């Protein structure tokens, strides 16, 4: 609960902002993605810092899904880096896991925390997901650092999640600040980055009524999906939060806010408040009066339903954590994620889209207030893995081969539709059931492998290239081209590729060829016959023309 903002703790030495760029930052607050709020707020706050402040940016989860090592120092700490940090955050992708402990440790090391004063400011909307202990890390950094401090800004975290990361700050003498919306996030960043602001005029507060009996807790809100229904299960209600703003005598709302999470109870100063309740995409505003001697239990009716969604690649499989879902509905509601979700939506009709690999499904969901939709959605894919071989027993290693999956059926013009593609050995594709052709291209060699993908099954494809490698050397930067040794009926020789010297190599199907070398001055050319054997390398040295 954020009852007020503490006095800024001025940082000494250099600082690094550690930004959570995990996929959960696509979650929404007040109808906006958290990543958009974070970018905008960073831009606003950094624009107001002292240009002499030496600050940098580190991010995690911005380049790979499912990786605990996707951590990068994007902007090294230095004076005048505000614009570079803002630009980097605006260009960043948000898609990975949450290795926050490893990121803070790397930031501390980049700041040489064992030698100099250093400050790390962690902005996270989730808890550690990479089997590390933030509390132990904080204690270790405090013990070995010269003057090390970690501040943690919990962006949209529940009370329980906040406790899991607050110890990282507390164990280093830093601050943990809970931010539940854009305004709170801006305030938290101004505190941790010591942005100077004029002190606001204090709001006049009404005199509290005398309370003959003071309660330890006087506020315990109750949530109902529909009027008259019992409160939902803890796993649903735990994501709710209640924002209270005191209503002044003139009807205005106080700037200071009290936030209560989930099933928590609080001791709230007596008065009449505007209470805004938010649970996922459901939002309700109402006025409540709280006294010192009575327990206020306002009932919030969300008029909403619940989606319990799990995605599967095939019937009988495990929940597919890389499968993507997206729900769109009225009033510009849009949510998305991976694998599974338990989410509250206002009553109404929505579209659900799910995809995995090249397979997609779409259907309509109708949420009825007070009801839960339990949906196990099978997207329906099989796995195709493609390996290329020069010849029997000799696999093509590395990432030079291009693998493309085409539909087997041709259109009226004789073309096949491209389904997916990638580079490298061990290329894998999640495909809907059906007939396909895998086309493997390496240098001047192209091989087609027809196959059938079956839902829930794996097919291993072997592309036998019957090819070798030809390596060419010329005296200088001459033009080189590989041609067939014979001419067609029109007197032309087929070309298998070209480049400029002094060196070049390419894959060629087994057979006979001619290397033609020509100078830029068109002073003539040389022709060098050579042969390629499957699974072998041939080196060809050509004289200058």
VOPADO-670499 format. One record per atom (N, C-alpha, C, CB): residue in one letter; z, y, x. Coordinates in steps of 0.05 Angstrom, whole numbers, plus 5000, padded with zeros to 4 digits. Glycine has a CB too. Layout:
aZYX/...
! end
This chain:
x500049765017/x500050005000/x500050245018/x502450004981/x498150435013/x497950685029/x499150915013/x494950745036/x501850965019/x503251175005/x502651455017/x506251125005/x501851465042/x501251715055/x500151655083/x503751885057/x499051855096/x497851825122/x499851915143/x495251975124/x500351745164/x502251825185/x500952025203/x503051575201/x502652145220/x501752345239/x499852225260/x504152485253/x497552345266/x495752225286/x497052165312/x493352415290/x496351925323/x497451845350/x495251905370/x498251545350/x495552115385/x493452205404/x493151985426/x494152475417/x490551905430/x489951705450/x489651825477/x487551545442/x490651685498/x490251775526/x488251575538/x492951775542/x486751685558/x484851515572/x482451465554/x486151245580/x481051235559/x478651175543/x479351005519/x476651025561/x477551005499/x477850855474/x475250705467/x478751035451/x475550485453/x473250335443/x473750275414/x472650075460/x471750345396/x471850255368/x470649975367/x470250455350/x472149785356/x471149515351/x470349485322/x473249285360/x467849465316/x466849475288/x466149195278/x464349655286/x467249125255/x466748865242/x463948885230/x468848805219/x461948735241/x459248725230/x458648455218/x457248795252/x460748315208/x460348055196/x459048075169/x463047905194/x458147845159/x456647835133/x458347935110/x455647565128/x461047915112/x462747995089/x462648295084/x465647915094/x461648455104/x461448745100/x459248815079/x460748875127/x457748615069/x455948665047/x457448685020/x453748445045/x460048595020/x461648624996/x461848924988/x464448515001/x462448964962/x462349234952/x465049344944/x460549234927/x465249614947/x467549764938/x466450004922/x469349864961/x467250024897/x466350244879/x463250234877/x467250514890/x462049994876/x459249974873/x457550014897/x458350164852/x458850054921/x457350094946/x458149884966/x457850374957/x456249794982/x456849595003/x458749715023/x454249505017/x460749555032/x462749655051/x461349755077/x464749435057/x459149615085/x457849705110/x456749985107/x455649505118/x455750055083/x454750325079/x456950525080/x453250345051/x459250465068/x461550645069/x462450675098/x463950535052/x462650445113/x463550465141/x461650635158/x463750185153/x459050595155/x457050765170/x457451065164/x454150675164/x457551125138/x457751405130/x460351525140/x457551425099/x462551375137/x465151485146/x465251525176/x467351305136/x464151325191/x464051365220/x462551615228/x462751115233/x460251665214/x458751895220/x460252155215/x456151895204/x461652165192/x463252405185/x465452455205/x464352375157/x467052235211/x469352275228/x468552335257/x471152025227/x466552185268/x465752225295/x464652505300/x463752015304/x463452615279/x462352885281/x464453095286/x460752955257/x467053025280/x469153215283/x470953175307/x470853215259/x470352975324/x472052925347/x471353125370/x471852635357/x473353155388/x472953325412/x470653195429/x475553345428/x468653355436/x466453235452/x467353115479/x464353455458/x469753195488/x470753095513/x472052815510/x472753285526/x472452735485/x473652475480/x471952245491/x474252425450/x473052075508/x471551855520/x471951605502/x472551795549/x469851545486/x469951335466/x467451175466/x470551455438/x467650915460/x465350735459/x465350575434/x465250555484/x463350395431/x463050225408/x462549935416/x460850325389/x464049745405/x463549465408/x463249345380/x465949315424/x461549155377/x461049025350/x461148725353/x458349125338/x461748595331/x461548305330/x460248215303/x464348175333/x458747995305/x457547885281/x455048025273/x459447885259/x453748185291/x451448345283/x448748235292/x451748615295/x448847995305/x446247895315/x445747605305/x446147905345/x447847455300/x447547165293/x449447095270/x448146985318/x448546905254/x450346785233/x451846555246/x448746705208/x454346525239/x455846285246/x456646275275/x454346055240/x456546495291/x457146485319/x459846625324/x454946615336/x461546505341/x464046625349/x463746775375/x466246405351/x461446775387/x461046915412/x459147155410/x459946725433/x458447225385/x456647455380/x458147715382/x455147425352/x458747795407/x460348045412/x458848205433/x463247975421/x458548465428/x456948635446/x458248915449/x454048655437/x458449005474/x459149285478/x456649455474/x460349325507/x456349565451/x453849705443/x453649975457/x453649745413/x455850125458/x455850395470/x458250395489/x456050625449/x457850405516/x460150415535/x461750675530/x459150405564/x464350665535/x466050905531/x465351125550/x468950835533/x464951365539/x464351595555/x464651845537/x461451585568/x464752075549/x464852325534/x462152375521/x465652565552/x462152495497/x459652575483/x458052345472/x457952725502/x459352115465/x457951885454/x457851875424/x459251635465/x458752075410/x458952065381/x456252005368/x460052325370/x454152145376/x451452105364/x450451825370/x449452315375/x450851725394/x449951455401/x451451245385/x450451395431/x453951285380/x455551095364/x454551095335/x458551155365/x454151335324/x453151355296/x450451225293/x453051655288/x448551275312/x445951155310/x446050855313/x444151275333/x447750755330/x448050455334/x449050325309/x449850395358/x451050445296/x452250335271/x450150345249/x454750495263/x448550555247/x446550575226/x444350365229/x445350845225/x443750285254/x441650085259/x442649795259/x440250145285/x445149755256/x446349495260/x445949315235/x449349525266/x445549045241/x445548845220/x448348735216/x443548615227/x448948645192/x451548535186/x451148255175/x453148715165/x451748045191/x451147775182/x452747545193/x448347715188/x454647595212/x455947375226/x458747315218/x455947425255/x460347195236/x463047125232/x464947345241/x463746855246/x467547285243/x469547495249/x471247415273/x471347545225/x470147425298/x471747365322/x473247615332/x469847255345/x474947715314/x476147985321/x477947975345/x477748085297/x479447745349/x481247725372/x479647735399/x482847465371/x477547575400/x475847575424/x474647845429/x473647365423/x473747985408/x472548255411/x474548455422/x471348345384/x477048455411/x479048635421/x479748585450/x481648625403/x479948325457/x480548255485/x478348355504/x480847945488/x475748315496/x473548405513/x473648715515/x470848315502/x474248845493/x474349145493/x476549235513/x474849255465/x478849095512/x481049165530/x480249135559/x483548995524/x478848915564/x477948855592/x475849065601/x476748575594/x474049145583/x472049345590/x473449615596/x470049385567/x475749665584/x477249915588/x479149895613/x478849985564/x479149655626/x480849605649/x483749665642/x479949785674/x484649535620/x487249605609/x489549535627/x487649455583/x489149355647/x491249295666/x491549505688/x490749025679/x489649695688/x489649905709/x490050185698/x487149885725/x489150225673/x489050495662/x489950495633/x486250625665/x490750725623/x491350755594/x488850695578/x492451035588/x489150545556/x486850455541/x487650425512/x485650195552/x485650495494/x486150465465/x483850325452/x486650745452/x484350125435/x482349985419/x482850045390/x482349675425/x480750115375/x480950165346/x479249955332/x480050465339/x480549765319/x479149545305/x478849615276/x480749275308/x476349605266/x475749645237/x474749375227/x473549875233/x476249245209/x475448975199/x475948955169/x477148765214/x474148815156/x474548755128/x475248465123/x472048825112/x475848325145/x476648045142/x478547965164/x474147865143/x479647725161/x481547625181/x480047445201/x483847465168/x481447375223/x480247205244/x479046955232/x482447135265/x476546885240/x475246645231/x474346465254/x472746705213/x475346525278/x474446375302/x476746255317/x472846565320/x478746155302/x480945995314/x482346135337/x479845725323/x483046385332/x484646545352/x487046665337/x482846765365/x489046745353/x491546845342/x491747145349/x493946685353/x491147325330/x491347615336/x494147695345/x490447775311/x496247575333/x498947655340/x499547595369/x501047505322/x498847345378/x499247275406/x497647445425/x498546975410/x495147515417/x493547685433/x494847965437/x490647725421/x495848075415/x497148335417/x499548335437/x498048425390/x501148125435/x503448095453/x502548075482/x505147855445/x500447915487/x499447875514/x498248135526/x497247655514/x496748285509/x495548535519/x497748735525/x493548645499/x499848745508/x502048935513/x503548865539/x503948935489/x503848605544/x505348515567/x503948585593/x505948225565/x501248555593/x499748585618/x498448855621/x497648365620/x498449025600/x497049275602/x498849495614/x496149365574/x497549695626/x498949925637/x500050105614/x497150095656/x498250175596/x498950335573/x496950275551/x499150645579/x497050025540/x495049935522/x496049955493/x494149645529/x494250055475/x494850075447/x492549975430/x495650365440/x493049815410/x491049735391/x491849835363/x490649425391/x490049985351/x490350065323/x488549885306/x489750365318/x489349805282/x487849635264/x487449775238/x489149355261/x484949805229/x484449915202/x483449685185/x482250145204/x484949605165/x484249385147/x482649495124/x486749235137/x480049455124/x478249575104/x477949385080/x475449645116/x479349435058/x479049265034/x480548995037/x476149215029/x482348975056/x483848725059/x486048695037/x485148705087/x486648445029/x488948405012/x491448445027/x488848124999/x493748465013/x496348505026/x496848275046/x498648515005/x496248025037/x496747795055/x494847795079/x496247535039/x492347875075/x490447885098/x491348105117/x487647945088/x492348335106/x493248545123/x495548455141/x494148775106/x497348295131/x499548205148/x498548025171/x501548045131/x496347885166/x495247705186/x494147855211/x493047525175/x493348105207/x492248265229/x493948495238/x489448365222/x495848575220/x497548805227/x499148765253/x499448865204/x499848505258/x501448445282/x499948515307/x502248155282/x497348505307/x495748575331/x496348855339/x492748535326/x496549035319/x497149315325/x500149345332/x496449495301/x501849225315/x504749265319/x505749165346/x506249125296/x504548945355/x505448825381/x504548995405/x504348545384/x502849195401/x502049365423/x503049655418/x498949375425/x504749695398/x505749965392/x503750135377/x506450105417/x501650005366/x499650145351/x500250155321/x496850025355/x498350255305/x498750285276/x496850095261/x498150585268/x497849985240/x496149845220/x495950015196/x497249555213/x493450085188/x493050255165/x491150115145/x491850525174/x492050095120/x490549965099/x488650165087/x492349825078/x486050105086/x484150285073/x482650135051/x482050405094/x482850235026/x481750095004/x479250234993/x483750064982/x478550465003/x476150604993/x475150795015/x476750764967/x472950935009/x471751105030/x473651325039/x469251235019/x475151445021/x477051655029/x479251555046/x478251785004/x480351325039/x482451205056/x481451125083/x483750965041/x478951025084/x477850945110/x477451195128/x475150805106/x476551415117/x476251665132/x478951755143/x474951885115/x480951745126/x483651825134/x484651655157/x485551825111/x484251385155/x485151205175/x483851255202/x484750915166/x481151305201/x479751355226/x480551625239/x476651355221/x481151825222/x482052075233/x484752045247/x482152295211/x486451875236/x489051825249/x488651695275/x490851655230/x487151465276/x486951305300/x485351445322/x485851035294/x483451615314/x481851765333/x482952045338/x478951765325/x485152115325/x486452375329/x484552605324/x487552395358/x483252605300/x481552825292/x483253045280/x479252725272/x483153275291/x484853495282/x483853595255/x484953725302/x485653635236/x485053745210/x487153945202/x484653525189/x486454145187/x488554325176/x490354175157/x487354565163/x492854225158/x494754085141/x494254175112/x497654145149/x494053985093/x493554055065/x496054185053/x492753815048/x495554355033/x497754475019/x499154255003/x496854705000/x501854245004/x503254034989/x502854064959/x506254034996/x502453834946/x502053834917/x504853874904/x500753574908/x504954034884/x507554064869/x508153794855/x507454294849/x510553704858/x511253454846/x513353504824/x512353254867/x513053374801/x515053404780/x517753294788/x514053274754/x519753424778/x522453324784/x522853054770/x524553524775/x523752854785/x524152584772/x526452604752/x524652374793/x526152464730/x528252444711/x530652284722/x527252314684/x533052364716/x535352214726/x535351924715/x537952354718/x535851744734/x535751454726/x538551344728/x533851294745/x539751274706/x542451154707/x542550894722/x543451114679/x540450734720/x540450484735/x537850474751/x540650234715/x537950464777/x535550454794/x534750164799/x536050604821/x532150104795/x531049834800/x529949814828/x528949764779/x530049574839/x528849534865/x525749544863/x529749264877/x524749444841/x521849444835/x521449534806/x520449164841/x519749724801/x519349814774/x516449814764/x520350094771/x514649684780/x511849674772/x510749394777/x510149894788/x509749264756/x508748994758/x506348964738/x510948784752/x503949054745/x501749054726/x500748774720/x499349214737/x499548734697/x498648474687/x495648504681/x500148384662/x494148304691/x491148304687/x490448094666/x489648254714/x488648164648/x487447974629/x484448014629/x488648014600/x482947784630/x480047804629/x479147894601/x478847534636/x480647814581/x480147894553/x482747934539/x478247684538/x482948104519/x485448164506/x486647914494/x484948374484/x489347884499/x490847654488/x490747404505/x489747584462/x489247404527/x488947174545/x491047194567/x486147144557/x492246964576/x494146964599/x492747064624/x495346684603/x494347154643/x493347244668/x491847024683/x495547364686/x489547084696/x488046874711/x489746764734/x485446994722/x488546554747/x489946414769/x490146604793/x488346164777/x492146534811/x492646704834/x490146744851/x494746574851/x488446534854/x486146564872/x484146764861/x484746294875/x484346834836/x482647054825/x484047324826/x481946984796/x486547334817/x488047584816/x488647694843/x490547544800/x488847534864/x489647624890/x487747834901/x489747394909/x485247844891/x483348044901/x483448304886/x480547934900/x485148324865/x485348574850/x486948784865/x486648514822/x486449034859/x488149244869/x488349474849/x487149354897/x490649604848/x491249814829/x491850064844/x493749724811/x490250274838/x490650534851/x491950724831/x487850644861/x494250844839/x495751024822/x495651304834/x498650934820/x494851504817/x494851784825/x496451934804/x491951904827/x498452084813/x500252224795/x498652444780/x502552354810/x499152464753/x497852664737/x499752904735/x497252554708/x498753134745/x500353384745/x500553504717/x499153584764/x502253714715/x502653844690/x500153964679/x504754064693/x498254044696/x495754164687/x493553954683/x494754364707/x494353694685/x492353474681/x490853394706/x490453564661/x491253534729/x489853464753/x491153214766/x489853694773/x489653074782/x490552834796/x491352904824/x488452614796/x493652794833/x494552834861/x492652704880/x497452734864/x492452834904/x490852714925/x492052454936/x490452914948/x494652454938/x496052224949/x495851984929/x498952284955/x495251754939/x494951514922/x496851294930/x492051414923/x497751144910/x499350904915/x497550664907/x502050904898/x497350474925/x495650234920/x497349984920/x493450214941/x497049824899/x498549574896/x496449344895/x500349574871/x496949124909/x494948914911/x495948654897/x494448844941/x493948524883/x494448264872/x496848254854/x494748064894/x498548054859/x500948014842/x503448164854/x501647724840/x503048334873/x505248484885/x506648664865/x504248644909/x509248694868/x510748894853/x511649114872/x513148764838/x511949354861/x512649584878/x514749764865/x510049744884/x516049914882/x517850124872/x516250394873/x520450144889/x515550494850/x513850734847/x515550964837/x511450674829/x515251204848/x516751434838/x516051484809/x516051694855/x518051554792/x517551594763/x515451804759/x520151674749/x513951774737/x511951974730/x509751844714/x510752104754/x507752004705/x505451904691/x503051894711/x504752074666/x501751674712/x499651634732/x497051554719/x500551414752/x494851624732/x492251514726/x491951254743/x489851714732/x491751024729/x491650764743/x488750664741/x493550564730/x487550614764/x484850504766/x485150214777/x482950674785/x484350024760/x484549744767/x481749644774/x485749574744/x481549514798/x479049404807/x479349114815/x477849564830/x477748944804/x477648654812/x474748574814/x479148474791/x473948554839/x471048494845/x469348714832/x470248214835/x467648644812/x465948844800/x467048954774/x463248724795/x469348864766/x470548974741/x472349204748/x472148754726/x472249424732/x473749664738/x474649784712/x472149864755/x477249854710/x478449974686/x480250204694/x479949754669/x480150424679/x481950654683/x483750684658/x480350914688/x486250744662/x488150794641/x490550944652/x489050524627/x492051084634/x494351234642/x496851064637/x494551504627/x498751074655/x501250924652/x503551104659/x501250664670/x505851064646/x508251214652/x510351024664/x509451344626/x511451104686/x513350934701/x515951084703/x512250864730/x518150944697/x520851054699/x522450914720/x522251044671/x524751024727/x526350904748/x528050674738/x528151114761/x528650664711/x530550474700/x529250254683/x532550614685/x526550234683/x525250034667/x522849924682/x524250144639/x522349664679/x520049534692/x517549584676/x520549234695/x515649734688/x513049784675/x511149554681/x511850054685/x510149434659/x508249214661/x505749274645/x509548944652/x504249474653/x501749544638/x499749314638/x500449794649/x498549254615/x496549044614/x493849164617/x496848884586/x492349054636/x489549144641/x487648944630/x489149194672/x485949024611/x483948844599/x481248904612/x483848874568/x480248714628/x477848764644/x475248714628/x477748584668/x475448564606/x472948494591/x470948374610/x471848744576/x471748164624/x470048054645/x470247744645/x470848164672/x468347624658/x468247334663/x468347274692/x465847204649/x468547014699/x468746924727/x466446734733/x471546784731/x465346774757/x463346584768/x464546424790/x460846744778/x464646164786/x465445974807/x462945824816/x467645774796/x461745924838/x459145824846/x459345674873/x457146064849/x457945444874/x457645294899/x454645224902/x459345034899/x453645264926/x450745204932/x450444954948/x449445444946/x448544784941/x448044534955/x445044524962/x448844284938/x444444414986/x441644374993/x440444154977/x441344325023/x442043944971/x441043714956/x443343584942/x439643504975/x442743424922/x444743284906/x446443104923/x443443134883/x449043124921/x450842944936/x451543044964/x449642684939/x450443274973/x451043384999/x453543554999/x448743545009/x454243665022/x456443855025/x455544135016/x457543855053/x457444305011/x456844585005/x455244695028/x459344754999/x452944815023/x451244915045/x452045205051/x448144905036/x453445235073/x454545505080/x452445705088/x456545475102/x450045615095/x447845795102/x446045865078/x446145675124/x446545745055/x445045815031/x445846085021/x445345595009/x443946245013/x444446525005/x444346554975/x442446715019/x446246694963/x446146754935/x446247054930/x448546614921/x445147134908/x445147414900/x445247434869/x442647564911/x447047604859/x447347644830/x446847934825/x450247554821/x445047984805/x444348264797/x444848284767/x441348334804/x445848524759/x446448554731/x446348844723/x449148444725/x447448904699/x447349174688/x449049374705/x448449184659/x448449634701/x449849844715/x449649814745/x452849854707/x447349714754/x446749694783/x448749514798/x446749974796/x449949324784/x451749134797/x450048944814/x453448974776/x450748914839/x449448724856/x451348604877/x447048864871/x451548344878/x453348214897/x451747984910/x455848104883/x452547914934/x451147704949/x453047584969/x448647814963/x452247344978/x453947204998/x452646945005/x456747174988/x454246765018/x453246515027/x455146285018/x453046515058/x453946065012/x455445815007/x456745794980/x457445785028/x458945944976/x460345924951/x461846184946/x462245684951/x462746224921/x464246464914/x465746424889/x462346704911/x467946574886/x469546594862/x469646894856/x472446454864/x468146984836/x467747274833/x467847354804/x464947354845/x468947594799/x469247694772/x467047894766/x472047834768/x465747864743/x463548044734/x464148134706/x460847904736/x463648394700/x463848484672/x462048324654/x463148784670/x462848294629/x461348134610/x458448244607/x462648134582/x456548064605/x453748144603/x451947944615/x453348414617/x449348004615/x447247824625/x446447904653/x444847824606/x446347704671/x445747744699/x443647544709/x448247724717/x442347614731/x440447424744/x441747314769/x437747564751/x441447054773/x442446924797/x440146814813/x444446694789/x439946894838/x437946784856/x439346654879/x435947004866/x438346414887/x439446274910/x437146164927/x441346034900/x437546174953/x435446084971/x436645944995/x433646314980/x435045755006/x435845615030/x433245525044/x437745375025/x432845625069/x430345565082/x428045685066/x429945265085/x426145525059/x423745625044/x424045565014/x421245495054/x426345465005/x426645394977/x428245614963/x428145124974/x427445674938/x428745884922/x429045784893/x427246144923/x431245854880/x431645804852/x432646054839/x433545554847/x432146084813/x433046314799/x433646244770/x430846544799/x435846354759/x436546304732/x438146534721/x438046034728/x438546534695/x440046744682/x442846654675/x438646834656/x444846824681/x447646774674/x448546964653/x449446784700/x450046874633/x451247044613/x454247024615/x450246974585/x455547234624/x458447234626/x459747324600/x459347414650/x461547154590/x463047214566/x465847284574/x463046974546/x467047504563/x469647594571/x471647364567/x470547834554/x473247314588/x475347104587/x474446824594/x476447104560/x471846794600/x470846524606/x469846504635/x468446444587/x470046264646/x469146214674/x466746034674/x471446084690/x464746114689/x462345944693/x462745784719/x459746124694/x462945524716/x463045344739/x460245234745/x465145114735/x459045324766/x456245244771/x455945134799/x454445494768/x455144884801/x454244754825/x451144754825/x455344464828/x450044924842/x447144974841/x445844824864/x446445274843/x444044634858/x442544484878/x439844624882/x442144184869/x439444724906/x437044874912/x434644674916/x437345044937/x435244444928/x433244234930/x431444264955/x431444244907/x432544174978/x430944185003/x431243925019/x431744425020/x429343875035/x429443665056/x429143805083/x427343445052/x429643655104/x429543765131/x427243645147/x432243715146/x425543815158/x423443725176/x423843825204/x420643815165/x423943645224/x424343715252/x421843645267/x426843575263/x420743835282/x418143795296/x418643805326/x416144015287/x417643605340/x417643595370/x414743555379/x419543375381/x414043695400/x411343665412/x411543515438/x410043945416/x409543355444/x409343195468/x406643245482/x409842895463/x406643275508/x404143285523/x402743015521/x404543365553/x404242805525/x403342535522/x405742355516/x401742435548/x405342105511/x407541925504/x409741945525/x406541635503/x412242015515/x414542025533/x414942285547/x414341815553/x413142485545/x413442735559/x413542965539/x411142785580/x416043055532/x416443255512/x415843535523/x419243245501/x414943715505/x414543995512/x417244135510/x412344125494/x418244235531/x420844375531/x420344685529/x422444305556/x422544825523/x422345115523/x421345235497/x420645215545/x420645485498/x419945625473/x417045715471/x421745855470/x415245595486/x412445685486/x410845595462/x411045605512/x411545365451/x410045255429/x410645395403/x410544955426/x408545455388/x408745585362/x408445375340/x406645815358/x410345355322/x410345155301/x410245295274/x412844965303/x408245235258/x407945355232/x407645135211/x405445545231/x408945175188/x408844985166/x407045105144/x411644915154/x404944955137/x403045035116/x403244845092/x400245045127/x402644945068/x402244765046/x399844585050/x402044925019/x400044325043/x397844145048/x395344215031/x398643855042/x395844315007/x393644374989/x392244634997/x394744404960/x389644634997/x388044865004/x387245014979/x385544785020/x386845284982/x385945434959/x382845404957/x386745734962/x381745564939/x378845534933/x377145604957/x378045704909/x378245774976/x376745844999/x377345665023/x377346135006/x378845465019/x379445275040/x381745345058/x377045235057/x383445535049/x385745625066/x388345505055/x385845935066/x390145465073/x392845365065/x394845595066/x393645135084/x396745585048/x398845795048/x401045735068/x400145815019/x401745945084/x403845915104/x406545915090/x403746135125/x408245725098/x410945705086/x413045815105/x411545405079/x412945735130/x414945825150/x413845785178/x417645685146/x415145905198/x414245865225/x416545935244/x411846035232/x416345835269/x418245895290/x417045825317/x420945745285/x418545875338/x417745805365/x419745615377/x417446065382/x418745455396/x420645295412/x420745005404/x423345405411/x422044845421/x422444565417/x424544525396/x423144415443/x424544285383/x426544225363/x426444405339/x429244235375/x424044505332/x423744685309/x424544535283/x420844785307/x426244655267/x427144535243/x426644715219/x430244455244/x426044595196/x425244745172/x426544615148/x422144755169/x427944775131/x428944685106/x426844755085/x431744825099/x425844535072/x423444565055/x423944445027/x421044445068/x422744555006/x422744424981/x421044164983/x421544604958/x421643974966/x420043724966/x417143784962/x421143524945/x415343634976/x412543684973/x410943594998/x411943964967/x408343634997/x406543565019/x405943815036/x403943435008/x406043775063/x405643995081/x404043905105/x408444115090/x403344105122/x402044055148/x403544215168/x398944125148/x404544085189/x405744225212/x403644275232/x408144065224/x403144525240/x401144605259/x402644695285/x399244825248/x402144555307/x403444615332/x401344725351/x404844365344/x401844965362/x399945095380/x401345145407/x398845355368/x400045045428/x401045095455/x398645165473/x402544835466/x398545415482/x396245495498/x393745475482/x396045335524/x391745325492/x389245285478/x389145025461/x386945275498/x391544905458/x391644645444/x392944695416/x393244435460/x391744585396/x392844595369/x392644325356/x391344815352/x394944235345/x395043965332/x396243995304/x396743765349/x395043855285/x396143855258/x397343585251/x393843915238/x399743595239/x401243355232/x401843365202/x403843325249/x400443225185/x401143215156/x403743065152/x398843085140/x405243155132/x407743015125/x408643085097/x410043085146/x410542935087/x411742975061/x414743035064/x411242735042/x415643255053/x418543315053/x419743205027/x419043625056/x422043065030/x423442955007/x426243085006/x423642645008/x427043164982/x429643294979/x431843104988/x430043374949/x433643215005/x435943055014/x435342875037/x437042904992/x432842875048/x432142705069/x431142865093/x430042505060/x431342735117/x430342855142/x427842705151/x432542855164/x425842855159/x423442735171/x423042855199/x420942785153/x422742675219/x422242755246/x419242725252/x423942595266/x418042945260/x415142955265/x414542975295/x413843195250/x412542815303/x411642825331/x408842935332/x411842535343/x408543155346/x405843265350/x404943185378/x405943585347/x403142995380/x402042895405/x399743065413/x401242595404/x400143235434/x398043425442/x395843305459/x399343655457/x396443085472/x394442965491/x393443185510/x392042835475/x395243315523/x394543555539/x396143555565/x395143815523/x395243735583/x396543785608/x396644085613/x395243645631/x397544165636/x397744445644/x395744505666/x400644525652/x394144715663/x392344805684/x393345075695/x389444835674/x393845085722/x394845325734/x392645435752/x397445275751/x392045695749/x389745815763/x390746035783/x387745935743/x389346055805/x389846265825/x387246395834/x391446145849/x387146665835/x384846805845/x385846995867/x383346955822/x383947095883/x384847275905/x386147535895/x382447345922/x385447635872/x386547885863/x386847895833/x384848125872/x386148125821/x386548155792/x383948105777/x387548435786/x382347905786/x379847855772/x380247735744/x378147655789/x378147765728/x378047655702/x377647355703/x375847795684/x379247205689/x378946905689/x378546815660/x381446765701/x376746615656/x376346505630/x375746205633/x374046645615/x376846045615/x376345755616/x374345695594/x379045585610/x372145555603/x369945495584/x369445185585/x367445645592/x368045095564/x367144815564/x364944785585/x366144725535/x364544555597/x362544515617/x359644505605/x363044265633/x359544445579/x356844415567/x356444645547/x356644145553/x353944685540/x353244895521/x352544775494/x350945065532/x352944935473/x352244845447/x349244895442/x353844985425/x348344845418/x345444865412/x344445145416/x344944775384/x346245345414/x345445625418/x345645715447/x347045805401/x346445525464/x346645595493/x349345725500/x344445775500/x351345705483/x353945825488/x355945615497/x354945985464/x357745695514/x359945525522/x362445605507/x360445535553/x363945415497/x366345475482/x368545585500/x367345215467/x369945795491/x372045915507/x374745805498/x372046225504/x376545745518/x379145635513/x381345835522/x379545375527/x380646085527/x382646285534/x381846435559/x385346145539/x383046665563/x382446825586/x384846995594/x380047015581/x384847095619/x387047265629/x385947405654/x389647095635/x387747565667/x387147695692/x388947585714/x387348005689/x387747555738/x389247445761/x391347635771/x387347385783/x392747545792/x391847325809/x392747045800/x392947375837/x394647025780/x395446765771/x395446755741/x398246685782/x395146505731/x395246465702/x395446165697/x392646575687/x396946085677/x396945805670/x396945775640/x399345655682/x395845555630/x395645505601/x395545205596/x393245645589/x396245125572/x395944845564/x393144795554/x398044765542/x391944565562/x389244495554/x389244195546/x387244545576/x387644135526/x387343855519/x385943705542/x385643825493/x386543445545/x385343285566/x382343295565/x386342995565/x381043345588/x378143355588/x377143525611/x377143475562/x374443585611/x373143735632/x372744025624/x370543595640/x372944205644/x372744495639/x371444625662/x375544615633/x370844885659/x369845055680/x371545315680/x366745115677/x372545385704/x373945645707/x371945855717/x376345625726/x371446065701/x369646275708/x371346515718/x367746355684/x370746615741/x372146845752/x370047075757/x373646775779/x370647305746/x368847535748/x370447785757/x367247585722/x369247945774/x370548195783/x369948415762/x369548285811/x371648625761/x371248845742/x368648995748/x373649035744/x367748985773/x365349135780/x362848995772/x365349185810/x363048765758/x360748605749/x358948535772/x359148765728/x360248485796/x358648415819/x357848115820/x360148485845/x358447975799/x357747695799/x360147535790/x356847595826/x359847275790/x362047105782/x361846835796/x362147065752/x364146695796/x364246425807/x365046235785/x366246405831/x364145985788/x364845775768/x366045545784/x362345685752/x368345455775/x369845235788/x370345025767/x372445335801/x369044795769/x369544575750/x372344445756/x367344355752/x373644355736/x376144215739/x376644035715/x378544415743/x378543855717/x379143665696/x382143675691/x378243375703/x382943625666/x385743625658/x386343335647/x386343835636/x388643235657/x389542975647/x392043015631/x390042775671/x392342855610/x394642875592/x397242825608/x394442685569/x399143005605/x401742975617/x401843055647/x402642695615/x399643175657/x399543245686/x398943545689/x397443075700/x399543635713/x398943915720/x396743925741/x401544065731/x394844095736/x392644125756/x392644415765/x389944035743/x392444445791/x392344715802/x389544775813/x394444755825/x388445005804/x385645075810/x385645345824/x383945085784/x384545335849/x384245585864/x381345665865/x385345555893/x380745905855/x377945995854/x377346215874/x377246095825/x374946205885/x374146415904/x373446675889/x371746315921/x373646895903/x372847145891/x369847155887/x373747385908/x368847285866/x365947305861/x364647495881/x365347395833/
! end
